[in-house]
């Protein structure tokens, strides 16, 4: 399943993170570097396991921790209705 930002979500790169603005509600979400890396991976079509593997390697953390972090970030973005499935 490929995920993308909803059309009414405007991302702004801050260099060390990303702000997502929901134009429907005016609410904003701030993603740190890890959240930004997860979002970027999702937007280019990477699956959660690949993103987690890259996080684990980059930050030298256990793969289980990285998988949990990725799942949590995706769950929160979907729960806030910022992401949608393309298939």
PyMOL Python script that loads the backbone (N, CA, C, O; Angstrom):
from pymol import cmd

cmd.read_pdbstr("""\
ATOM      1  N   UNK A   1       0.847  -1.182   0.000  1.00  0.00           N
ATOM      2  CA  UNK A   1       0.000   0.000   0.000  1.00  0.00           C
ATOM      3  C   UNK A   1       0.887   1.237   0.000  1.00  0.00           C
ATOM      4  O   UNK A   1       1.781   1.365   0.837  1.00  0.00           O
ATOM      5  N   UNK A   2       0.648   2.121  -0.911  1.00  0.00           N
ATOM      6  CA  UNK A   2       1.384   3.368  -1.024  1.00  0.00           C
ATOM      7  C   UNK A   2       0.577   4.466  -0.324  1.00  0.00           C
ATOM      8  O   UNK A   2      -0.640   4.557  -0.486  1.00  0.00           O
ATOM      9  N   UNK A   3       1.275   5.294   0.453  1.00  0.00           N
ATOM     10  CA  UNK A   3       0.625   6.403   1.150  1.00  0.00           C
ATOM     11  C   UNK A   3       1.115   7.719   0.580  1.00  0.00           C
ATOM     12  O   UNK A   3       2.253   7.832   0.123  1.00  0.00           O
ATOM     13  N   UNK A   4       0.240   8.710   0.614  1.00  0.00           N
ATOM     14  CA  UNK A   4       0.620  10.059   0.206  1.00  0.00           C
ATOM     15  C   UNK A   4      -0.058  11.053   1.137  1.00  0.00           C
ATOM     16  O   UNK A   4      -0.996  10.717   1.860  1.00  0.00           O
ATOM     17  N   UNK A   5       0.442  12.290   1.103  1.00  0.00           N
ATOM     18  CA  UNK A   5      -0.224  13.346   1.860  1.00  0.00           C
ATOM     19  C   UNK A   5      -1.553  13.657   1.186  1.00  0.00           C
ATOM     20  O   UNK A   5      -1.667  13.605  -0.038  1.00  0.00           O
ATOM     21  N   UNK A   6      -2.544  13.977   1.985  1.00  0.00           N
ATOM     22  CA  UNK A   6      -3.815  14.411   1.407  1.00  0.00           C
ATOM     23  C   UNK A   6      -3.551  15.684   0.607  1.00  0.00           C
ATOM     24  O   UNK A   6      -2.639  16.439   0.945  1.00  0.00           O
ATOM     25  N   UNK A   7      -4.316  15.933  -0.430  1.00  0.00           N
ATOM     26  CA  UNK A   7      -4.079  17.112  -1.274  1.00  0.00           C
ATOM     27  C   UNK A   7      -4.154  18.440  -0.516  1.00  0.00           C
ATOM     28  O   UNK A   7      -3.540  19.422  -0.933  1.00  0.00           O
ATOM     29  N   UNK A   8      -4.891  18.478   0.582  1.00  0.00           N
ATOM     30  CA  UNK A   8      -5.032  19.726   1.335  1.00  0.00           C
ATOM     31  C   UNK A   8      -4.068  19.828   2.512  1.00  0.00           C
ATOM     32  O   UNK A   8      -4.288  20.616   3.431  1.00  0.00           O
ATOM     33  N   UNK A   9      -3.004  19.033   2.483  1.00  0.00           N
ATOM     34  CA  UNK A   9      -1.951  19.119   3.500  1.00  0.00           C
ATOM     35  C   UNK A   9      -0.720  19.722   2.843  1.00  0.00           C
ATOM     36  O   UNK A   9      -0.212  19.206   1.847  1.00  0.00           O
ATOM     37  N   UNK A  10      -0.256  20.811   3.412  1.00  0.00           N
ATOM     38  CA  UNK A  10       0.871  21.553   2.854  1.00  0.00           C
ATOM     39  C   UNK A  10       2.119  21.323   3.702  1.00  0.00           C
ATOM     40  O   UNK A  10       2.157  21.747   4.857  1.00  0.00           O
ATOM     41  N   UNK A  11       3.154  20.651   3.150  1.00  0.00           N
ATOM     42  CA  UNK A  11       4.385  20.435   3.908  1.00  0.00           C
ATOM     43  C   UNK A  11       5.368  21.585   3.710  1.00  0.00           C
ATOM     44  O   UNK A  11       5.482  22.131   2.613  1.00  0.00           O
ATOM     45  N   UNK A  12       6.068  21.943   4.767  1.00  0.00           N
ATOM     46  CA  UNK A  12       7.127  22.941   4.694  1.00  0.00           C
ATOM     47  C   UNK A  12       8.369  22.356   5.346  1.00  0.00           C
ATOM     48  O   UNK A  12       8.352  22.015   6.529  1.00  0.00           O
ATOM     49  N   UNK A  13       9.448  22.240   4.575  1.00  0.00           N
ATOM     50  CA  UNK A  13      10.702  21.702   5.079  1.00  0.00           C
ATOM     51  C   UNK A  13      11.415  22.778   5.897  1.00  0.00           C
ATOM     52  O   UNK A  13      11.579  23.914   5.451  1.00  0.00           O
ATOM     53  N   UNK A  14      11.831  22.395   7.095  1.00  0.00           N
ATOM     54  CA  UNK A  14      12.523  23.334   7.972  1.00  0.00           C
ATOM     55  C   UNK A  14      14.016  23.058   8.059  1.00  0.00           C
ATOM     56  O   UNK A  14      14.722  23.723   8.818  1.00  0.00           O
ATOM     57  N   UNK A  15      14.502  22.102   7.308  1.00  0.00           N
ATOM     58  CA  UNK A  15      15.905  21.732   7.397  1.00  0.00           C
ATOM     59  C   UNK A  15      16.127  20.618   8.407  1.00  0.00           C
ATOM     60  O   UNK A  15      16.720  19.590   8.080  1.00  0.00           O
ATOM     61  N   UNK A  16      15.660  20.814   9.619  1.00  0.00           N
ATOM     62  CA  UNK A  16      15.808  19.776  10.652  1.00  0.00           C
ATOM     63  C   UNK A  16      14.464  19.148  11.014  1.00  0.00           C
ATOM     64  O   UNK A  16      14.340  18.475  12.038  1.00  0.00           O
ATOM     65  N   UNK A  17      13.473  19.371  10.178  1.00  0.00           N
ATOM     66  CA  UNK A  17      12.139  18.816  10.409  1.00  0.00           C
ATOM     67  C   UNK A  17      11.188  19.318   9.338  1.00  0.00           C
ATOM     68  O   UNK A  17      11.599  19.929   8.352  1.00  0.00           O
ATOM     69  N   UNK A  18       9.921  19.051   9.551  1.00  0.00           N
ATOM     70  CA  UNK A  18       8.894  19.442   8.587  1.00  0.00           C
ATOM     71  C   UNK A  18       7.641  19.884   9.338  1.00  0.00           C
ATOM     72  O   UNK A  18       7.262  19.282  10.342  1.00  0.00           O
ATOM     73  N   UNK A  19       7.011  20.929   8.844  1.00  0.00           N
ATOM     74  CA  UNK A  19       5.706  21.330   9.356  1.00  0.00           C
ATOM     75  C   UNK A  19       4.670  20.895   8.328  1.00  0.00           C
ATOM     76  O   UNK A  19       4.810  21.160   7.134  1.00  0.00           O
ATOM     77  N   UNK A  20       3.629  20.225   8.810  1.00  0.00           N
ATOM     78  CA  UNK A  20       2.503  19.856   7.957  1.00  0.00           C
ATOM     79  C   UNK A  20       1.319  20.704   8.374  1.00  0.00           C
ATOM     80  O   UNK A  20       0.922  20.694   9.539  1.00  0.00           O
ATOM     81  N   UNK A  21       0.752  21.438   7.426  1.00  0.00           N
ATOM     82  CA  UNK A  21      -0.409  22.280   7.713  1.00  0.00           C
ATOM     83  C   UNK A  21      -1.623  21.699   6.999  1.00  0.00           C
ATOM     84  O   UNK A  21      -1.637  21.529   5.780  1.00  0.00           O
ATOM     85  N   UNK A  22      -2.639  21.401   7.800  1.00  0.00           N
ATOM     86  CA  UNK A  22      -3.898  20.908   7.256  1.00  0.00           C
ATOM     87  C   UNK A  22      -4.731  22.123   6.890  1.00  0.00           C
ATOM     88  O   UNK A  22      -5.231  22.824   7.770  1.00  0.00           O
ATOM     89  N   UNK A  23      -4.884  22.375   5.604  1.00  0.00           N
ATOM     90  CA  UNK A  23      -5.599  23.567   5.141  1.00  0.00           C
ATOM     91  C   UNK A  23      -7.093  23.500   5.427  1.00  0.00           C
ATOM     92  O   UNK A  23      -7.768  24.530   5.414  1.00  0.00           O
ATOM     93  N   UNK A  24      -7.623  22.300   5.688  1.00  0.00           N
ATOM     94  CA  UNK A  24      -9.045  22.175   6.026  1.00  0.00           C
ATOM     95  C   UNK A  24      -9.320  22.727   7.419  1.00  0.00           C
ATOM     96  O   UNK A  24     -10.350  23.358   7.659  1.00  0.00           O
ATOM     97  N   UNK A  25      -8.390  22.482   8.328  1.00  0.00           N
ATOM     98  CA  UNK A  25      -8.615  22.849   9.733  1.00  0.00           C
ATOM     99  C   UNK A  25      -7.704  23.958  10.229  1.00  0.00           C
ATOM    100  O   UNK A  25      -7.987  24.581  11.252  1.00  0.00           O
ATOM    101  N   UNK A  26      -6.610  24.214   9.515  1.00  0.00           N
ATOM    102  CA  UNK A  26      -5.630  25.197   9.967  1.00  0.00           C
ATOM    103  C   UNK A  26      -4.647  24.638  10.982  1.00  0.00           C
ATOM    104  O   UNK A  26      -3.724  25.337  11.400  1.00  0.00           O
ATOM    105  N   UNK A  27      -4.833  23.381  11.383  1.00  0.00           N
ATOM    106  CA  UNK A  27      -3.919  22.768  12.351  1.00  0.00           C
ATOM    107  C   UNK A  27      -2.574  22.486  11.717  1.00  0.00           C
ATOM    108  O   UNK A  27      -2.462  22.261  10.512  1.00  0.00           O
ATOM    109  N   UNK A  28      -1.547  22.503  12.568  1.00  0.00           N
ATOM    110  CA  UNK A  28      -0.179  22.244  12.123  1.00  0.00           C
ATOM    111  C   UNK A  28       0.429  21.136  12.957  1.00  0.00           C
ATOM    112  O   UNK A  28       0.142  21.003  14.147  1.00  0.00           O
ATOM    113  N   UNK A  29       1.271  20.345  12.319  1.00  0.00           N
ATOM    114  CA  UNK A  29       2.012  19.286  12.989  1.00  0.00           C
ATOM    115  C   UNK A  29       3.479  19.479  12.678  1.00  0.00           C
ATOM    116  O   UNK A  29       3.845  19.745  11.533  1.00  0.00           O
ATOM    117  N   UNK A  30       4.322  19.347  13.685  1.00  0.00           N
ATOM    118  CA  UNK A  30       5.760  19.474  13.518  1.00  0.00           C
ATOM    119  C   UNK A  30       6.378  18.090  13.592  1.00  0.00           C
ATOM    120  O   UNK A  30       6.230  17.385  14.590  1.00  0.00           O
ATOM    121  N   UNK A  31       7.072  17.705  12.529  1.00  0.00           N
ATOM    122  CA  UNK A  31       7.794  16.441  12.507  1.00  0.00           C
ATOM    123  C   UNK A  31       9.271  16.721  12.766  1.00  0.00           C
ATOM    124  O   UNK A  31       9.854  17.636  12.185  1.00  0.00           O
ATOM    125  N   UNK A  32       9.865  15.923  13.644  1.00  0.00           N
ATOM    126  CA  UNK A  32      11.304  16.050  13.860  1.00  0.00           C
ATOM    127  C   UNK A  32      12.031  15.359  12.710  1.00  0.00           C
ATOM    128  O   UNK A  32      11.396  14.953  11.736  1.00  0.00           O
ATOM    129  N   UNK A  33      13.353  15.221  12.809  1.00  0.00           N
ATOM    130  CA  UNK A  33      14.125  14.617  11.717  1.00  0.00           C
ATOM    131  C   UNK A  33      13.675  13.199  11.410  1.00  0.00           C
ATOM    132  O   UNK A  33      13.567  12.807  10.247  1.00  0.00           O
ATOM    133  N   UNK A  34      13.415  12.434  12.460  1.00  0.00           N
ATOM    134  CA  UNK A  34      12.983  11.050  12.244  1.00  0.00           C
ATOM    135  C   UNK A  34      11.629  11.008  11.555  1.00  0.00           C
ATOM    136  O   UNK A  34      11.440  10.257  10.598  1.00  0.00           O
ATOM    137  N   UNK A  35      10.691  11.808  12.033  1.00  0.00           N
ATOM    138  CA  UNK A  35       9.375  11.859  11.403  1.00  0.00           C
ATOM    139  C   UNK A  35       9.473  12.299   9.959  1.00  0.00           C
ATOM    140  O   UNK A  35       8.750  11.789   9.103  1.00  0.00           O
ATOM    141  N   UNK A  36      10.352  13.233   9.681  1.00  0.00           N
ATOM    142  CA  UNK A  36      10.553  13.700   8.311  1.00  0.00           C
ATOM    143  C   UNK A  36      11.130  12.595   7.442  1.00  0.00           C
ATOM    144  O   UNK A  36      10.716  12.427   6.295  1.00  0.00           O
ATOM    145  N   UNK A  37      12.090  11.834   7.983  1.00  0.00           N
ATOM    146  CA  UNK A  37      12.670  10.731   7.220  1.00  0.00           C
ATOM    147  C   UNK A  37      11.606   9.675   6.913  1.00  0.00           C
ATOM    148  O   UNK A  37      11.562   9.133   5.808  1.00  0.00           O
ATOM    149  N   UNK A  38      10.757   9.389   7.893  1.00  0.00           N
ATOM    150  CA  UNK A  38       9.677   8.425   7.669  1.00  0.00           C
ATOM    151  C   UNK A  38       8.735   8.944   6.586  1.00  0.00           C
ATOM    152  O   UNK A  38       8.403   8.211   5.655  1.00  0.00           O
ATOM    153  N   UNK A  39       8.309  10.183   6.697  1.00  0.00           N
ATOM    154  CA  UNK A  39       7.390  10.756   5.711  1.00  0.00           C
ATOM    155  C   UNK A  39       8.000  10.740   4.317  1.00  0.00           C
ATOM    156  O   UNK A  39       7.333  10.354   3.357  1.00  0.00           O
ATOM    157  N   UNK A  40       9.242  11.148   4.192  1.00  0.00           N
ATOM    158  CA  UNK A  40       9.895  11.159   2.877  1.00  0.00           C
ATOM    159  C   UNK A  40       9.946   9.754   2.282  1.00  0.00           C
ATOM    160  O   UNK A  40       9.704   9.566   1.089  1.00  0.00           O
ATOM    161  N   UNK A  41      10.263   8.772   3.125  1.00  0.00           N
ATOM    162  CA  UNK A  41      10.285   7.395   2.646  1.00  0.00           C
ATOM    163  C   UNK A  41       8.924   6.957   2.133  1.00  0.00           C
ATOM    164  O   UNK A  41       8.816   6.345   1.070  1.00  0.00           O
ATOM    165  N   UNK A  42       7.894   7.272   2.893  1.00  0.00           N
ATOM    166  CA  UNK A  42       6.534   6.912   2.479  1.00  0.00           C
ATOM    167  C   UNK A  42       6.170   7.566   1.150  1.00  0.00           C
ATOM    168  O   UNK A  42       5.570   6.938   0.278  1.00  0.00           O
ATOM    169  N   UNK A  43       6.540   8.829   1.013  1.00  0.00           N
ATOM    170  CA  UNK A  43       6.142   9.581  -0.175  1.00  0.00           C
ATOM    171  C   UNK A  43       6.853   9.117  -1.447  1.00  0.00           C
ATOM    172  O   UNK A  43       6.373   9.367  -2.552  1.00  0.00           O
ATOM    173  N   UNK A  44       8.001   8.438  -1.294  1.00  0.00           N
ATOM    174  CA  UNK A  44       8.671   7.895  -2.488  1.00  0.00           C
ATOM    175  C   UNK A  44       8.337   6.413  -2.682  1.00  0.00           C
ATOM    176  O   UNK A  44       8.907   5.745  -3.545  1.00  0.00           O
ATOM    177  N   UNK A  45       7.407   5.914  -1.869  1.00  0.00           N
ATOM    178  CA  UNK A  45       6.921   4.561  -2.077  1.00  0.00           C
ATOM    179  C   UNK A  45       7.628   3.469  -1.303  1.00  0.00           C
ATOM    180  O   UNK A  45       7.386   2.288  -1.551  1.00  0.00           O
ATOM    181  N   UNK A  46       8.505   3.834  -0.363  1.00  0.00           N
ATOM    182  CA  UNK A  46       9.167   2.811   0.450  1.00  0.00           C
ATOM    183  C   UNK A  46       8.170   2.206   1.426  1.00  0.00           C
ATOM    184  O   UNK A  46       7.250   2.881   1.887  1.00  0.00           O
ATOM    185  N   UNK A  47       8.358   0.927   1.738  1.00  0.00           N
ATOM    186  CA  UNK A  47       7.499   0.316   2.737  1.00  0.00           C
ATOM    187  C   UNK A  47       8.089   0.550   4.132  1.00  0.00           C
ATOM    188  O   UNK A  47       9.244   0.952   4.273  1.00  0.00           O
ATOM    189  N   UNK A  48       7.290   0.298   5.133  1.00  0.00           N
ATOM    190  CA  UNK A  48       7.675   0.580   6.521  1.00  0.00           C
ATOM    191  C   UNK A  48       8.925  -0.189   6.934  1.00  0.00           C
ATOM    192  O   UNK A  48       9.754   0.341   7.673  1.00  0.00           O
ATOM    193  N   UNK A  49       9.075  -1.431   6.470  1.00  0.00           N
ATOM    194  CA  UNK A  49      10.260  -2.217   6.833  1.00  0.00           C
ATOM    195  C   UNK A  49      11.544  -1.602   6.290  1.00  0.00           C
ATOM    196  O   UNK A  49      12.563  -1.564   6.979  1.00  0.00           O
ATOM    197  N   UNK A  50      11.488  -1.126   5.067  1.00  0.00           N
ATOM    198  CA  UNK A  50      12.685  -0.501   4.490  1.00  0.00           C
ATOM    199  C   UNK A  50      13.033   0.793   5.233  1.00  0.00           C
ATOM    200  O   UNK A  50      14.198   1.051   5.535  1.00  0.00           O
ATOM    201  N   UNK A  51      12.022   1.591   5.518  1.00  0.00           N
ATOM    202  CA  UNK A  51      12.253   2.839   6.254  1.00  0.00           C
ATOM    203  C   UNK A  51      12.841   2.523   7.626  1.00  0.00           C
ATOM    204  O   UNK A  51      13.796   3.168   8.060  1.00  0.00           O
ATOM    205  N   UNK A  52      12.274   1.536   8.305  1.00  0.00           N
ATOM    206  CA  UNK A  52      12.773   1.146   9.631  1.00  0.00           C
ATOM    207  C   UNK A  52      14.215   0.661   9.539  1.00  0.00           C
ATOM    208  O   UNK A  52      15.031   0.983  10.402  1.00  0.00           O
ATOM    209  N   UNK A  53      14.535  -0.106   8.509  1.00  0.00           N
ATOM    210  CA  UNK A  53      15.909  -0.579   8.338  1.00  0.00           C
ATOM    211  C   UNK A  53      16.886   0.568   8.175  1.00  0.00           C
ATOM    212  O   UNK A  53      17.978   0.547   8.743  1.00  0.00           O
ATOM    213  N   UNK A  54      16.494   1.568   7.402  1.00  0.00           N
ATOM    214  CA  UNK A  54      17.353   2.736   7.210  1.00  0.00           C
ATOM    215  C   UNK A  54      17.524   3.518   8.513  1.00  0.00           C
ATOM    216  O   UNK A  54      18.615   3.997   8.824  1.00  0.00           O
ATOM    217  N   UNK A  55      16.427   3.640   9.273  1.00  0.00           N
ATOM    218  CA  UNK A  55      16.515   4.326  10.572  1.00  0.00           C
ATOM    219  C   UNK A  55      17.422   3.564  11.531  1.00  0.00           C
ATOM    220  O   UNK A  55      18.249   4.164  12.218  1.00  0.00           O
ATOM    221  N   UNK A  56      17.267   2.252  11.577  1.00  0.00           N
ATOM    222  CA  UNK A  56      18.081   1.428  12.478  1.00  0.00           C
ATOM    223  C   UNK A  56      19.561   1.574  12.137  1.00  0.00           C
ATOM    224  O   UNK A  56      20.396   1.723  13.029  1.00  0.00           O
ATOM    225  N   UNK A  57      19.882   1.531  10.850  1.00  0.00           N
ATOM    226  CA  UNK A  57      21.279   1.680  10.429  1.00  0.00           C
ATOM    227  C   UNK A  57      21.812   3.073  10.736  1.00  0.00           C
ATOM    228  O   UNK A  57      22.917   3.228  11.256  1.00  0.00           O
ATOM    229  N   UNK A  58      21.025   4.067  10.414  1.00  0.00           N
ATOM    230  CA  UNK A  58      21.472   5.461  10.571  1.00  0.00           C
ATOM    231  C   UNK A  58      21.684   5.835  12.034  1.00  0.00           C
ATOM    232  O   UNK A  58      22.646   6.524  12.373  1.00  0.00           O
ATOM    233  N   UNK A  59      20.785   5.379  12.889  1.00  0.00           N
ATOM    234  CA  UNK A  59      20.838   5.773  14.299  1.00  0.00           C
ATOM    235  C   UNK A  59      21.406   4.690  15.213  1.00  0.00           C
ATOM    236  O   UNK A  59      21.505   4.865  16.428  1.00  0.00           O
ATOM    237  N   UNK A  60      21.776   3.562  14.593  1.00  0.00           N
ATOM    238  CA  UNK A  60      22.356   2.445  15.342  1.00  0.00           C
ATOM    239  C   UNK A  60      21.454   2.018  16.497  1.00  0.00           C
ATOM    240  O   UNK A  60      21.874   1.930  17.650  1.00  0.00           O
ATOM    241  N   UNK A  61      20.210   1.760  16.141  1.00  0.00           N
ATOM    242  CA  UNK A  61      19.230   1.292  17.125  1.00  0.00           C
ATOM    243  C   UNK A  61      18.723  -0.078  16.687  1.00  0.00           C
ATOM    244  O   UNK A  61      18.836  -0.434  15.515  1.00  0.00           O
ATOM    245  N   UNK A  62      18.167  -0.845  17.618  1.00  0.00           N
ATOM    246  CA  UNK A  62      17.626  -2.150  17.243  1.00  0.00           C
ATOM    247  C   UNK A  62      16.507  -2.023  16.208  1.00  0.00           C
ATOM    248  O   UNK A  62      15.727  -1.072  16.232  1.00  0.00           O
ATOM    249  N   UNK A  63      16.447  -2.990  15.311  1.00  0.00           N
ATOM    250  CA  UNK A  63      15.441  -2.975  14.250  1.00  0.00           C
ATOM    251  C   UNK A  63      14.025  -2.929  14.820  1.00  0.00           C
ATOM    252  O   UNK A  63      13.151  -2.272  14.255  1.00  0.00           O
ATOM    253  N   UNK A  64      13.794  -3.627  15.942  1.00  0.00           N
ATOM    254  CA  UNK A  64      12.453  -3.639  16.543  1.00  0.00           C
ATOM    255  C   UNK A  64      12.031  -2.243  16.990  1.00  0.00           C
ATOM    256  O   UNK A  64      10.873  -1.854  16.835  1.00  0.00           O
ATOM    257  N   UNK A  65      12.975  -1.501  17.542  1.00  0.00           N
ATOM    258  CA  UNK A  65      12.689  -0.137  17.985  1.00  0.00           C
ATOM    259  C   UNK A  65      12.351   0.739  16.783  1.00  0.00           C
ATOM    260  O   UNK A  65      11.403   1.523  16.822  1.00  0.00           O
ATOM    261  N   UNK A  66      13.128   0.600  15.724  1.00  0.00           N
ATOM    262  CA  UNK A  66      12.880   1.393  14.514  1.00  0.00           C
ATOM    263  C   UNK A  66      11.523   1.050  13.913  1.00  0.00           C
ATOM    264  O   UNK A  66      10.786   1.947  13.506  1.00  0.00           O
ATOM    265  N   UNK A  67      11.182  -0.243  13.852  1.00  0.00           N
ATOM    266  CA  UNK A  67       9.873  -0.641  13.301  1.00  0.00           C
ATOM    267  C   UNK A  67       8.735  -0.051  14.135  1.00  0.00           C
ATOM    268  O   UNK A  67       7.735   0.414  13.589  1.00  0.00           O
ATOM    269  N   UNK A  68       8.892  -0.073  15.450  1.00  0.00           N
ATOM    270  CA  UNK A  68       7.867   0.493  16.339  1.00  0.00           C
ATOM    271  C   UNK A  68       7.735   2.003  16.094  1.00  0.00           C
ATOM    272  O   UNK A  68       6.624   2.527  16.013  1.00  0.00           O
ATOM    273  N   UNK A  69       8.862   2.687  15.980  1.00  0.00           N
ATOM    274  CA  UNK A  69       8.838   4.134  15.750  1.00  0.00           C
ATOM    275  C   UNK A  69       8.144   4.470  14.430  1.00  0.00           C
ATOM    276  O   UNK A  69       7.320   5.384  14.374  1.00  0.00           O
ATOM    277  N   UNK A  70       8.474   3.739  13.378  1.00  0.00           N
ATOM    278  CA  UNK A  70       7.850   3.980  12.070  1.00  0.00           C
ATOM    279  C   UNK A  70       6.346   3.737  12.153  1.00  0.00           C
ATOM    280  O   UNK A  70       5.555   4.549  11.674  1.00  0.00           O
ATOM    281  N   UNK A  71       5.955   2.621  12.761  1.00  0.00           N
ATOM    282  CA  UNK A  71       4.526   2.309  12.877  1.00  0.00           C
ATOM    283  C   UNK A  71       3.788   3.392  13.657  1.00  0.00           C
ATOM    284  O   UNK A  71       2.670   3.764  13.301  1.00  0.00           O
ATOM    285  N   UNK A  72       4.408   3.894  14.714  1.00  0.00           N
ATOM    286  CA  UNK A  72       3.788   4.942  15.533  1.00  0.00           C
ATOM    287  C   UNK A  72       3.612   6.225  14.720  1.00  0.00           C
ATOM    288  O   UNK A  72       2.553   6.852  14.765  1.00  0.00           O
ATOM    289  N   UNK A  73       4.638   6.609  13.985  1.00  0.00           N
ATOM    290  CA  UNK A  73       4.552   7.832  13.182  1.00  0.00           C
ATOM    291  C   UNK A  73       3.465   7.698  12.117  1.00  0.00           C
ATOM    292  O   UNK A  73       2.657   8.608  11.936  1.00  0.00           O
ATOM    293  N   UNK A  74       3.443   6.568  11.413  1.00  0.00           N
ATOM    294  CA  UNK A  74       2.423   6.357  10.375  1.00  0.00           C
ATOM    295  C   UNK A  74       1.032   6.373  10.996  1.00  0.00           C
ATOM    296  O   UNK A  74       0.114   6.986  10.451  1.00  0.00           O
ATOM    297  N   UNK A  75       0.873   5.707  12.126  1.00  0.00           N
ATOM    298  CA  UNK A  75      -0.431   5.668  12.807  1.00  0.00           C
ATOM    299  C   UNK A  75      -0.898   7.069  13.179  1.00  0.00           C
ATOM    300  O   UNK A  75      -2.071   7.401  13.003  1.00  0.00           O
ATOM    301  N   UNK A  76       0.000   7.882  13.686  1.00  0.00           N
ATOM    302  CA  UNK A  76      -0.378   9.245  14.087  1.00  0.00           C
ATOM    303  C   UNK A  76      -0.708  10.130  12.879  1.00  0.00           C
ATOM    304  O   UNK A  76      -1.643  10.929  12.928  1.00  0.00           O
ATOM    305  N   UNK A  77       0.052   9.987  11.815  1.00  0.00           N
ATOM    306  CA  UNK A  77      -0.243  10.771  10.615  1.00  0.00           C
ATOM    307  C   UNK A  77      -1.574  10.358  10.004  1.00  0.00           C
ATOM    308  O   UNK A  77      -2.348  11.206   9.560  1.00  0.00           O
ATOM    309  N   UNK A  78      -1.839   9.066   9.981  1.00  0.00           N
ATOM    310  CA  UNK A  78      -3.121   8.603   9.455  1.00  0.00           C
ATOM    311  C   UNK A  78      -4.265   8.983  10.389  1.00  0.00           C
ATOM    312  O   UNK A  78      -5.341   9.361   9.926  1.00  0.00           O
ATOM    313  N   UNK A  79      -4.041   8.887  11.699  1.00  0.00           N
ATOM    314  CA  UNK A  79      -5.056   9.260  12.666  1.00  0.00           C
ATOM    315  C   UNK A  79      -5.444  10.729  12.593  1.00  0.00           C
ATOM    316  O   UNK A  79      -6.581  11.105  12.881  1.00  0.00           O
ATOM    317  N   UNK A  80      -4.478  11.549  12.202  1.00  0.00           N
ATOM    318  CA  UNK A  80      -4.741  12.990  12.035  1.00  0.00           C
ATOM    319  C   UNK A  80      -5.289  13.291  10.640  1.00  0.00           C
ATOM    320  O   UNK A  80      -5.501  14.454  10.296  1.00  0.00           O
ATOM    321  N   UNK A  81      -5.518  12.256   9.842  1.00  0.00           N
ATOM    322  CA  UNK A  81      -6.050  12.386   8.477  1.00  0.00           C
ATOM    323  C   UNK A  81      -5.123  13.222   7.581  1.00  0.00           C
ATOM    324  O   UNK A  81      -5.587  13.993   6.742  1.00  0.00           O
ATOM    325  N   UNK A  82      -3.818  13.058   7.771  1.00  0.00           N
ATOM    326  CA  UNK A  82      -2.847  13.764   6.937  1.00  0.00           C
ATOM    327  C   UNK A  82      -2.386  12.909   5.761  1.00  0.00           C
ATOM    328  O   UNK A  82      -1.927  13.433   4.746  1.00  0.00           O
ATOM    329  N   UNK A  83      -2.510  11.589   5.905  1.00  0.00           N
ATOM    330  CA  UNK A  83      -2.120  10.651   4.857  1.00  0.00           C
ATOM    331  C   UNK A  83      -3.332   9.935   4.311  1.00  0.00           C
ATOM    332  O   UNK A  83      -4.342   9.775   4.996  1.00  0.00           O
ATOM    333  N   UNK A  84      -3.219   9.509   3.073  1.00  0.00           N
ATOM    334  CA  UNK A  84      -4.253   8.673   2.480  1.00  0.00           C
ATOM    335  C   UNK A  84      -3.589   7.612   1.621  1.00  0.00           C
ATOM    336  O   UNK A  84      -2.465   7.793   1.152  1.00  0.00           O
ATOM    337  N   UNK A  85      -4.288   6.509   1.417  1.00  0.00           N
ATOM    338  CA  UNK A  85      -3.790   5.428   0.567  1.00  0.00           C
ATOM    339  C   UNK A  85      -4.056   5.768  -0.888  1.00  0.00           C
ATOM    340  O   UNK A  85      -5.059   6.397  -1.223  1.00  0.00           O
ATOM    341  N   UNK A  86      -3.137   5.339  -1.745  1.00  0.00           N
ATOM    342  CA  UNK A  86      -3.340   5.580  -3.175  1.00  0.00           C
ATOM    343  C   UNK A  86      -3.893   4.359  -3.871  1.00  0.00           C
ATOM    344  O   UNK A  86      -4.272   4.442  -5.039  1.00  0.00           O
ATOM    345  N   UNK A  87      -3.952   3.206  -3.180  1.00  0.00           N
ATOM    346  CA  UNK A  87      -4.491   1.976  -3.783  1.00  0.00           C
ATOM    347  C   UNK A  87      -5.561   1.407  -2.916  1.00  0.00           C
ATOM    348  O   UNK A  87      -6.139   0.372  -3.248  1.00  0.00           O
TER     349      UNK A  87
END
""", "prot")
cmd.dss("prot")
cmd.show_as("cartoon", "prot")
cmd.util.cbc("prot")
cmd.orient("prot")
